[in-house]
């Protein structure tokens, strides 16, 4: 089942040129999709169009079977498509973690009993239960971002969009967030779209959509995208670190196949070390 269908999508901001120019994209239910591209390529615009925060200039966009251009569908779409933005501080509306997480459900009219159930679910799924009574301002960046995800989860969306959600975090914070998202995708069958510049995060996804010049240039599994250096260059991206290591080892005469994954590379390095 396709949860997102986009056909010939165009979008322009006032007083500026076109951002998206005939974009086509299909996202399946339960899919973990990465969207990559240069800065100002339209990735965040695409996220807001899917969520109904922006209306397309032209084209078709259907989310969960609903026409995202019709205002009568905005509420239902926004209730089922949650976005976690780059800076978690911009999403927090309460000083205490628990109050922040229940803000969304309270504002869509969920009953008190159901809110309690959703609160427990969201806090436990994101590993934030232990500091539910804490001041949000005292949390680390990774913890704040997990709280932001918890706030979205409490609404129980069917689609989760991460819009550069890890860009302000250190490696440990990024790993915390991605681990939570992988768990939700795997165990809750939640459809996830992540917009990121970190290619190591992209390796965790099912597919990658490369956005370039206002269109999706290619959609393919991560390893296929990573092997196409010209495509990555046009998108302003680089290969992930593990593939650079592969290239370096190959240049030194080490027998590592071009198709090696991160796990296979690690196994090869272990085997080489054991032979020494």
C-alpha positions in Angstrom: 0.0 0.0 0.0 1.3 3.5 -0.9 0.8 6.0 1.9 2.3 8.9 -0.2 1.8 9.5 -3.9 3.2 12.6 -5.5 2.8 13.3 -9.2 4.2 16.3 -11.2 4.5 18.4 -8.0 5.5 22.0 -8.4 6.0 24.6 -5.7 7.3 28.2 -5.6 7.6 30.7 -2.8 6.4 34.2 -3.3 9.1 36.5 -4.8 11.4 33.5 -5.6 11.8 31.0 -8.4 10.5 27.5 -8.4 11.7 25.1 -5.7 10.1 21.9 -6.9 9.5 21.4 -10.6 7.6 18.3 -11.6 8.6 16.1 -8.6 7.3 12.5 -8.5 7.6 10.2 -5.5 5.9 7.2 -4.0 6.3 6.0 -0.5 5.1 2.6 0.7 3.5 1.8 4.1 6.2 0.9 6.6 9.1 2.1 4.4 12.1 3.8 5.8 13.1 6.4 3.2 15.9 8.9 3.2 15.7 12.1 1.2 19.1 13.7 0.3 20.2 16.7 -1.7 22.0 20.0 -1.5 21.1 22.8 0.9 18.0 24.7 -0.4 17.2 21.9 -2.8 13.6 21.7 -1.5 13.8 18.9 1.0 12.2 20.7 3.9 9.6 22.2 1.5 8.7 18.6 0.4 8.3 17.6 4.1 5.9 20.5 4.7 3.9 19.7 1.5 3.4 16.1 2.7 2.3 17.4 6.1 -0.1 19.9 4.7 1.8 22.9 6.1 2.3 24.2 2.5 0.0 23.9 -0.5 1.5 22.9 -3.9 1.5 25.4 -6.8 0.7 22.6 -9.2 0.4 18.8 -9.3 -1.0 16.0 -7.2 -0.1 14.9 -3.7 -2.1 12.2 -1.9 -1.3 11.3 1.7 -3.0 8.3 3.3 -5.5 8.4 0.5 -6.4 12.0 1.2 -5.9 14.9 -1.3 -3.3 17.1 0.5 -4.4 20.2 -1.6 -7.9 20.2 0.0 -8.2 22.2 3.2 -10.9 19.9 4.6 -8.2 17.2 4.7 -5.5 19.2 6.5 -6.5 18.3 10.0 -6.5 14.5 9.3 -3.2 14.7 7.5 -1.4 16.7 10.1 -2.8 14.3 12.8 -1.2 11.4 11.0 2.0 12.9 9.7 4.3 14.1 12.4 7.4 16.2 11.7 10.4 16.5 14.0 12.4 19.6 13.1 16.1 20.4 13.3 16.0 22.3 16.6 14.1 20.5 19.4 13.9 23.8 21.4 11.6 25.2 18.7 9.1 22.4 19.3 8.9 22.4 23.0 5.9 24.2 24.5 6.2 23.2 28.2 8.9 23.3 30.8 8.4 19.8 32.1 8.9 16.8 29.8 5.6 15.0 30.6 3.6 18.2 30.0 5.3 18.7 26.6 4.6 15.2 25.4 0.9 15.3 26.2 0.4 18.7 24.6 -0.4 17.2 21.2 -3.0 14.7 22.3 -4.7 17.2 24.5 -5.1 19.6 21.6 -6.7 17.0 19.3 -9.3 16.0 21.9 -8.0 12.7 23.1 -9.6 11.4 26.3 -7.7 11.6 29.6 -7.4 7.8 29.9 -6.1 7.5 26.4 -3.6 10.3 26.9 -2.2 8.4 29.9 -1.8 5.3 27.7 -0.2 7.3 24.9 2.1 9.1 27.3 3.5 5.9 28.7 3.8 4.4 25.2 5.7 7.5 23.8 8.0 7.8 26.8 8.9 4.1 26.9 9.4 3.8 23.1 11.8 6.8 23.1 13.7 5.9 26.3 12.6 9.1 28.0 10.4 7.7 30.8 13.2 8.1 33.4 13.2 11.9 33.0 9.5 12.5 32.4 9.4 14.8 35.4 12.6 16.7 34.4 13.0 20.2 33.2 13.2 20.1 29.4 15.8 22.8 29.4 18.2 20.7 31.4 18.3 17.8 28.9 21.1 17.1 26.4 20.5 17.7 22.7 19.9 14.0 22.1 17.5 13.7 25.0 15.6 16.8 23.8 15.3 15.4 20.3 14.0 12.1 21.8 11.4 14.1 23.8 10.4 15.9 20.5 9.9 12.5 18.9 7.9 11.3 22.0 5.6 14.3 21.6 4.9 13.3 18.0 4.5 9.6 18.9 1.9 10.6 21.5 -0.3 11.7 18.7 0.2 8.3 17.1 1.0 9.3 13.5 1.2 6.8 10.8 4.1 8.7 9.1 7.1 10.2 10.9 9.3 12.8 9.1 12.7 13.8 10.5 13.7 17.1 8.9 17.4 17.4 9.6 16.5 16.3 13.1 20.1 15.1 14.0 22.1 18.0 12.4 22.6 19.8 15.7 23.6 16.7 17.6 26.9 15.1 18.4 27.6 11.5 17.1 26.2 10.0 20.3 23.0 12.1 20.2 22.5 11.2 16.5 22.9 7.5 17.3 20.3 7.8 20.1 17.7 9.4 17.8 18.3 7.0 14.9 18.1 4.0 17.2 14.7 5.2 18.4 13.5 5.7 14.9 14.7 2.3 13.6 12.9 0.7 16.5 9.6 2.4 15.7 9.9 1.6 12.0 10.7 -2.1 12.7 8.4 -2.8 15.7 5.5 -0.3 15.1 5.6 -0.5 11.3 5.7 3.3 11.2 6.5 4.8 7.8 9.6 7.0 8.3 11.1 9.7 6.0 14.4 11.1 7.1 16.0 14.2 5.6 19.7 14.2 6.3 23.2 15.1 5.2 24.7 12.3 7.2 25.3 9.4 4.9 26.0 7.0 7.7 22.4 7.5 8.7 21.3 6.8 5.2 22.8 3.3 5.4 20.0 2.4 7.8 17.2 3.1 5.3 15.3 0.9 2.9 15.6 3.4 0.0 17.1 6.8 -0.8 15.5 9.5 -2.9 18.0 11.9 -4.4 16.5 15.4 -4.8 18.2 17.6 -7.4 17.1 20.6 -9.4 13.5 20.4 -8.1 12.9 16.7 -9.0 13.7 13.3 -7.6 16.5 12.2 -9.8 16.7 8.6 -8.5 15.2 6.3 -5.9 17.2 3.2 -5.0 18.6 1.2 -2.1 21.4 3.0 -0.2 24.3 0.9 -1.6 23.2 1.6 -5.2 23.1 5.3 -4.5 26.5 5.2 -2.7 28.2 3.5 -5.7 27.1 6.3 -8.0 29.7 9.0 -7.2 28.5 11.3 -10.0 25.0 11.2 -8.7 26.2 11.9 -5.1 28.3 14.8 -6.4 25.4 16.4 -8.2 23.4 16.1 -5.0 26.2 17.7 -3.0 26.8 14.5 -1.0 29.7 12.2 -0.3 30.0 8.5 0.3 29.7 7.3 3.9 32.8 6.9 5.9 32.9 3.1 5.6 32.9 3.2 1.8 35.8 5.7 1.9 37.6 3.2 4.1 36.8 0.4 1.5 38.3 2.5 -1.3 41.4 3.3 0.7 42.0 -0.4 1.6 41.4 -1.4 -2.0 44.0 1.2 -3.1 46.5 -0.5 -0.7 45.8 -3.9 -2.3 43.4 -5.3 0.2 40.8 -7.7 -1.3 37.5 -6.1 -0.5 34.6 -6.3 -2.9 33.0 -3.0 -4.2 29.6 -4.2 -2.9 30.8 -4.6 0.7 28.4 -3.3 3.3 29.5 -1.7 6.6 29.1 -5.1 8.4 31.1 -6.9 5.7 33.9 -4.4 5.9 34.1 -4.9 9.6 34.3 -8.6 9.2 37.0 -8.3 6.6 39.1 -6.0 8.9 38.7 -8.6 11.7 39.8 -11.4 9.4 42.8 -9.4 8.3 43.8 -8.7 11.9 43.5 -12.3 12.8 45.8 -13.3 9.9 48.6 -11.0 11.2 
